[in-house]
Amino acid sequence: MTWTDERISELARLWDTGQSASAIGRILGVSKNAVVGKAHRMRLASRPSPIRQERRAPSRRRIPILTKPLDKSIPVPAPIAEPAPPPRHAISKDPKGAKCLWPYGDPRDSDFHFCGSGAIEGKPYCAEHCARAYIVRPARGEARAA
């Protein structure tokens, strides 16, 4: 398909009338993409996409402003202080060596505790818990143990 002078002038006229690229393509016997490409090369005025919607500026949440002074007769409850959680990575300063830090229970419960067995040097856990914590996957090509 070649763009003759007649087709180019007809494209420009239809484009200026606001016809869609699909409608112009049907009139000229070419595809919508051919029309869009030629209009772009001719530097015709671009049009907003029919698919794109106008983007609105994000609305800001309004913070209520206190216009009246607080009534002093209404007691304001004191904030409740939550207890500090126990340290998660507390390393024992036991002279016998580091202890296993495998947790048992919920740190917020009173019966929460750590394993306490002797830890492997350089690791935070004992041998049993290291086996559970550090899973080594076989490298590619190696057969998996059944």
PyRosetta script that sets phi, psi and omega in degrees:
from pyrosetta import init, pose_from_sequence

init()
pose = pose_from_sequence("MTWTDERISELARLWDTGQSASAIGRILGVSKNAVVGKAHRMRLASRPSPIRQERRAPSRRRIPILTKPLDKSIPVPAPIAEPAPPPRHAISKDPKGAKCLWPYGDPRDSDFHFCGSGAIEGKPYCAEHCARAYIVRPARGEARAA")
pose.set_psi(1, 131.7)
pose.set_omega(1, 178.7)
pose.set_phi(2, -114.9)
pose.set_psi(2, 148.8)
pose.set_omega(2, 179.0)
pose.set_phi(3, -94.3)
pose.set_psi(3, 106.2)
pose.set_omega(3, 176.9)
pose.set_phi(4, -83.8)
pose.set_psi(4, 167.4)
pose.set_omega(4, 179.2)
pose.set_phi(5, -61.7)
pose.set_psi(5, -36.7)
pose.set_omega(5, 179.4)
pose.set_phi(6, -64.7)
pose.set_psi(6, -44.5)
pose.set_omega(6, -179.9)
pose.set_phi(7, -64.9)
pose.set_psi(7, -39.5)
pose.set_omega(7, -179.8)
pose.set_phi(8, -64.9)
pose.set_psi(8, -44.0)
pose.set_omega(8, 179.9)
pose.set_phi(9, -67.0)
pose.set_psi(9, -36.7)
pose.set_omega(9, 177.6)
pose.set_phi(10, -67.0)
pose.set_psi(10, -39.4)
pose.set_omega(10, 176.6)
pose.set_phi(11, -60.5)
pose.set_psi(11, -47.0)
pose.set_omega(11, -178.9)
pose.set_phi(12, -63.2)
pose.set_psi(12, -41.3)
pose.set_omega(12, -179.5)
pose.set_phi(13, -64.5)
pose.set_psi(13, -47.4)
pose.set_omega(13, -179.2)
pose.set_phi(14, -66.4)
pose.set_psi(14, -36.4)
pose.set_omega(14, 178.4)
pose.set_phi(15, -62.5)
pose.set_psi(15, -42.7)
pose.set_omega(15, -179.5)
pose.set_phi(16, -68.5)
pose.set_psi(16, -26.1)
pose.set_omega(16, 178.3)
pose.set_phi(17, -78.4)
pose.set_psi(17, -8.9)
pose.set_omega(17, 177.0)
pose.set_phi(18, 93.2)
pose.set_psi(18, 12.2)
pose.set_omega(18, 176.7)
pose.set_phi(19, -63.1)
pose.set_psi(19, 149.0)
pose.set_omega(19, 177.3)
pose.set_phi(20, -74.9)
pose.set_psi(20, 159.6)
pose.set_omega(20, 179.5)
pose.set_phi(21, -62.2)
pose.set_psi(21, -34.6)
pose.set_omega(21, 178.2)
pose.set_phi(22, -66.0)
pose.set_psi(22, -43.4)
pose.set_omega(22, -179.4)
pose.set_phi(23, -65.5)
pose.set_psi(23, -41.5)
pose.set_omega(23, 178.5)
pose.set_phi(24, -64.2)
pose.set_psi(24, -40.4)
pose.set_omega(24, 178.3)
pose.set_phi(25, -61.9)
pose.set_psi(25, -41.5)
pose.set_omega(25, 178.0)
pose.set_phi(26, -64.1)
pose.set_psi(26, -39.8)
pose.set_omega(26, -179.3)
pose.set_phi(27, -66.9)
pose.set_psi(27, -42.6)
pose.set_omega(27, -177.1)
pose.set_phi(28, -86.5)
pose.set_psi(28, -11.1)
pose.set_omega(28, 179.8)
pose.set_phi(29, 79.1)
pose.set_psi(29, 30.8)
pose.set_omega(29, 178.3)
pose.set_phi(30, -129.6)
pose.set_psi(30, 173.7)
pose.set_omega(30, -179.8)
pose.set_phi(31, -79.5)
pose.set_psi(31, 162.1)
pose.set_omega(31, 176.5)
pose.set_phi(32, -60.0)
pose.set_psi(32, -41.9)
pose.set_omega(32, -178.9)
pose.set_phi(33, -65.3)
pose.set_psi(33, -34.4)
pose.set_omega(33, 176.2)
pose.set_phi(34, -64.0)
pose.set_psi(34, -40.5)
pose.set_omega(34, 179.2)
pose.set_phi(35, -65.3)
pose.set_psi(35, -46.7)
pose.set_omega(35, -179.1)
pose.set_phi(36, -63.1)
pose.set_psi(36, -43.9)
pose.set_omega(36, 179.3)
pose.set_phi(37, -62.1)
pose.set_psi(37, -44.1)
pose.set_omega(37, -179.8)
pose.set_phi(38, -67.5)
pose.set_psi(38, -40.7)
pose.set_omega(38, 178.8)
pose.set_phi(39, -62.6)
pose.set_psi(39, -38.3)
pose.set_omega(39, 178.1)
pose.set_phi(40, -65.5)
pose.set_psi(40, -45.6)
pose.set_omega(40, 180.0)
pose.set_phi(41, -66.1)
pose.set_psi(41, -30.6)
pose.set_omega(41, 177.8)
pose.set_phi(42, -80.6)
pose.set_psi(42, -6.4)
pose.set_omega(42, -178.8)
pose.set_phi(43, 58.8)
pose.set_psi(43, 42.2)
pose.set_omega(43, 173.9)
pose.set_phi(44, -72.0)
pose.set_psi(44, 157.1)
pose.set_omega(44, -178.0)
pose.set_phi(45, -59.0)
pose.set_psi(45, 131.3)
pose.set_omega(45, 179.5)
pose.set_phi(46, -77.1)
pose.set_psi(46, 159.4)
pose.set_omega(46, -179.2)
pose.set_phi(47, -123.6)
pose.set_psi(47, 154.2)
pose.set_omega(47, 176.8)
pose.set_phi(48, -67.1)
pose.set_psi(48, 145.7)
pose.set_omega(48, 179.8)
pose.set_phi(49, -67.3)
pose.set_psi(49, 137.7)
pose.set_omega(49, 176.8)
pose.set_phi(50, -71.9)
pose.set_psi(50, -16.2)
pose.set_omega(50, -179.2)
pose.set_phi(51, -84.6)
pose.set_psi(51, -40.9)
pose.set_omega(51, -178.5)
pose.set_phi(52, -68.0)
pose.set_psi(52, 137.5)
pose.set_omega(52, 175.2)
pose.set_phi(53, -103.8)
pose.set_psi(53, 155.1)
pose.set_omega(53, 177.3)
pose.set_phi(54, -62.9)
pose.set_psi(54, 133.7)
pose.set_omega(54, 179.2)
pose.set_phi(55, -90.0)
pose.set_psi(55, 128.9)
pose.set_omega(55, 178.6)
pose.set_phi(56, -89.3)
pose.set_psi(56, 149.9)
pose.set_omega(56, 175.1)
pose.set_phi(57, -65.3)
pose.set_psi(57, 138.9)
pose.set_omega(57, -179.3)
pose.set_phi(58, -62.0)
pose.set_psi(58, 133.7)
pose.set_omega(58, -179.6)
pose.set_phi(59, -75.4)
pose.set_psi(59, 141.9)
pose.set_omega(59, 179.3)
pose.set_phi(60, -93.1)
pose.set_psi(60, 139.9)
pose.set_omega(60, 176.5)
pose.set_phi(61, -71.2)
pose.set_psi(61, 134.2)
pose.set_omega(61, 178.9)
pose.set_phi(62, -87.9)
pose.set_psi(62, 134.9)
pose.set_omega(62, 178.1)
pose.set_phi(63, -100.2)
pose.set_psi(63, 124.4)
pose.set_omega(63, -178.9)
pose.set_phi(64, -64.9)
pose.set_psi(64, 138.7)
pose.set_omega(64, 179.0)
pose.set_phi(65, -100.9)
pose.set_psi(65, 132.5)
pose.set_omega(65, -179.5)
pose.set_phi(66, -74.6)
pose.set_psi(66, 113.1)
pose.set_omega(66, -177.1)
pose.set_phi(67, -97.5)
pose.set_psi(67, -22.9)
pose.set_omega(67, 179.8)
pose.set_phi(68, -113.3)
pose.set_psi(68, 146.2)
pose.set_omega(68, 176.0)
pose.set_phi(69, -68.2)
pose.set_psi(69, 150.9)
pose.set_omega(69, 179.7)
pose.set_phi(70, -64.9)
pose.set_psi(70, 143.3)
pose.set_omega(70, 176.7)
pose.set_phi(71, -75.5)
pose.set_psi(71, 117.3)
pose.set_omega(71, -176.2)
pose.set_phi(72, -71.9)
pose.set_psi(72, -14.6)
pose.set_omega(72, -178.9)
pose.set_phi(73, -78.3)
pose.set_psi(73, -17.3)
pose.set_omega(73, 179.3)
pose.set_phi(74, -88.0)
pose.set_psi(74, 120.2)
pose.set_omega(74, -179.0)
pose.set_phi(75, -70.4)
pose.set_psi(75, 135.9)
pose.set_omega(75, 177.5)
pose.set_phi(76, -96.4)
pose.set_psi(76, 123.5)
pose.set_omega(76, -178.7)
pose.set_phi(77, -66.4)
pose.set_psi(77, 141.6)
pose.set_omega(77, 178.2)
pose.set_phi(78, -72.9)
pose.set_psi(78, 142.2)
pose.set_omega(78, 178.8)
pose.set_phi(79, -63.6)
pose.set_psi(79, 141.8)
pose.set_omega(79, -178.6)
pose.set_phi(80, -88.8)
pose.set_psi(80, 121.8)
pose.set_omega(80, 179.0)
pose.set_phi(81, -82.7)
pose.set_psi(81, 125.8)
pose.set_omega(81, 178.1)
pose.set_phi(82, -83.8)
pose.set_psi(82, 143.3)
pose.set_omega(82, 179.3)
pose.set_phi(83, -67.0)
pose.set_psi(83, 145.1)
pose.set_omega(83, 179.6)
pose.set_phi(84, -68.1)
pose.set_psi(84, 135.7)
pose.set_omega(84, 178.4)
pose.set_phi(85, -68.0)
pose.set_psi(85, 152.3)
pose.set_omega(85, 179.0)
pose.set_phi(86, -66.1)
pose.set_psi(86, 150.7)
pose.set_omega(86, -179.5)
pose.set_phi(87, -60.9)
pose.set_psi(87, 135.2)
pose.set_omega(87, -175.6)
pose.set_phi(88, -79.2)
pose.set_psi(88, -36.1)
pose.set_omega(88, -174.6)
pose.set_phi(89, -118.2)
pose.set_psi(89, 42.6)
pose.set_omega(89, 179.5)
pose.set_phi(90, -72.0)
pose.set_psi(90, 120.7)
pose.set_omega(90, 179.7)
pose.set_phi(91, -96.8)
pose.set_psi(91, 129.9)
pose.set_omega(91, -177.8)
pose.set_phi(92, -67.8)
pose.set_psi(92, 136.0)
pose.set_omega(92, 176.3)
pose.set_phi(93, -95.3)
pose.set_psi(93, 29.5)
pose.set_omega(93, -178.9)
pose.set_phi(94, -66.8)
pose.set_psi(94, 131.4)
pose.set_omega(94, -180.0)
pose.set_phi(95, -64.4)
pose.set_psi(95, -17.6)
pose.set_omega(95, -179.2)
pose.set_phi(96, -79.6)
pose.set_psi(96, -7.6)
pose.set_omega(96, 179.7)
pose.set_phi(97, 122.3)
pose.set_psi(97, 173.6)
pose.set_omega(97, -178.1)
pose.set_phi(98, -69.4)
pose.set_psi(98, 147.8)
pose.set_omega(98, 179.3)
pose.set_phi(99, -105.6)
pose.set_psi(99, 154.6)
pose.set_omega(99, 179.4)
pose.set_phi(100, -66.6)
pose.set_psi(100, 131.7)
pose.set_omega(100, -178.9)
pose.set_phi(101, -103.1)
pose.set_psi(101, 25.4)
pose.set_omega(101, 177.5)
pose.set_phi(102, -69.2)
pose.set_psi(102, 121.1)
pose.set_omega(102, -175.3)
pose.set_phi(103, -79.7)
pose.set_psi(103, 144.8)
pose.set_omega(103, 173.2)
pose.set_phi(104, -123.3)
pose.set_psi(104, 121.1)
pose.set_omega(104, 177.7)
pose.set_phi(105, 90.0)
pose.set_psi(105, -172.0)
pose.set_omega(105, -178.7)
pose.set_phi(106, -93.7)
pose.set_psi(106, 132.5)
pose.set_omega(106, -178.8)
pose.set_phi(107, -59.6)
pose.set_psi(107, -19.2)
pose.set_omega(107, 179.1)
pose.set_phi(108, -85.2)
pose.set_psi(108, -10.5)
pose.set_omega(108, -179.6)
pose.set_phi(109, -87.1)
pose.set_psi(109, 154.7)
pose.set_omega(109, -178.8)
pose.set_phi(110, -72.9)
pose.set_psi(110, -24.5)
pose.set_omega(110, -179.0)
pose.set_phi(111, -92.5)
pose.set_psi(111, 12.8)
pose.set_omega(111, 177.2)
pose.set_phi(112, -65.1)
pose.set_psi(112, 137.7)
pose.set_omega(112, 177.2)
pose.set_phi(113, -157.4)
pose.set_psi(113, 170.3)
pose.set_omega(113, 176.1)
pose.set_phi(114, -103.4)
pose.set_psi(114, 163.2)
pose.set_omega(114, -178.4)
pose.set_phi(115, -55.8)
pose.set_psi(115, -55.8)
pose.set_omega(115, 176.1)
pose.set_phi(116, 88.9)
pose.set_psi(116, -5.7)
pose.set_omega(116, 176.2)
pose.set_phi(117, -68.6)
pose.set_psi(117, 169.4)
pose.set_omega(117, 178.7)
pose.set_phi(118, -66.6)
pose.set_psi(118, 128.0)
pose.set_omega(118, -178.8)
pose.set_phi(119, -83.6)
pose.set_psi(119, 152.0)
pose.set_omega(119, 175.2)
pose.set_phi(120, -71.7)
pose.set_psi(120, 141.2)
pose.set_omega(120, -177.6)
pose.set_phi(121, -59.8)
pose.set_psi(121, 129.3)
pose.set_omega(121, 179.6)
pose.set_phi(122, 86.0)
pose.set_psi(122, -3.3)
pose.set_omega(122, 180.0)
pose.set_phi(123, -124.0)
pose.set_psi(123, 154.4)
pose.set_omega(123, 179.6)
pose.set_phi(124, -86.1)
pose.set_psi(124, -3.0)
pose.set_omega(124, -174.1)
pose.set_phi(125, -123.4)
pose.set_psi(125, 164.3)
pose.set_omega(125, 173.6)
pose.set_phi(126, -76.9)
pose.set_psi(126, 176.7)
pose.set_omega(126, -176.9)
pose.set_phi(127, -61.2)
pose.set_psi(127, -42.6)
pose.set_omega(127, -179.2)
pose.set_phi(128, -61.9)
pose.set_psi(128, -45.1)
pose.set_omega(128, -177.1)
pose.set_phi(129, -77.8)
pose.set_psi(129, -26.1)
pose.set_omega(129, 173.3)
pose.set_phi(130, -63.6)
pose.set_psi(130, -39.2)
pose.set_omega(130, 179.3)
pose.set_phi(131, -62.9)
pose.set_psi(131, -32.6)
pose.set_omega(131, 178.9)
pose.set_phi(132, -82.6)
pose.set_psi(132, -33.9)
pose.set_omega(132, -173.7)
pose.set_phi(133, -82.1)
pose.set_psi(133, -37.3)
pose.set_omega(133, -174.6)
pose.set_phi(134, -107.7)
pose.set_psi(134, 100.9)
pose.set_omega(134, -179.5)
pose.set_phi(135, -98.7)
pose.set_psi(135, 122.4)
pose.set_omega(135, 179.9)
pose.set_phi(136, -101.6)
pose.set_psi(136, 120.6)
pose.set_omega(136, 179.0)
pose.set_phi(137, -89.6)
pose.set_psi(137, 144.0)
pose.set_omega(137, 179.7)
pose.set_phi(138, -67.0)
pose.set_psi(138, 146.7)
pose.set_omega(138, 178.0)
pose.set_phi(139, -68.5)
pose.set_psi(139, 162.6)
pose.set_omega(139, 179.5)
pose.set_phi(140, -59.1)
pose.set_psi(140, 139.7)
pose.set_omega(140, 177.8)
pose.set_phi(141, 90.9)
pose.set_psi(141, -21.1)
pose.set_omega(141, 178.4)
pose.set_phi(142, -82.7)
pose.set_psi(142, 143.9)
pose.set_omega(142, -179.2)
pose.set_phi(143, -75.2)
pose.set_psi(143, 141.0)
pose.set_omega(143, 177.0)
pose.set_phi(144, -81.8)
pose.set_psi(144, 143.6)
pose.set_omega(144, 177.3)
pose.set_phi(145, -74.6)
pose.set_psi(145, 137.4)
pose.set_omega(145, -177.0)
pose.set_phi(146, -89.1)
pose.dump_pdb("model.pdb")
